[in-house]
Amino acid sequence: MGKKRVYSYELKMMAIERRLAGVPKKQIQEELGIKNDTQIETFTVSF
């Protein structure tokens, strides 16, 4: 089992802004180093 990764508030907000602007999840993952695309959706729903 791997370690739980904690993302900063700033990184989450960047991911949310990009997602709301229509940027594909895969591109956001690569640019910001997010491991799983479902995390982007979780960030968006949380905020």
Helices and strands as residue ranges (DSSP letters): H 9-20, H 25-32, H 37-46
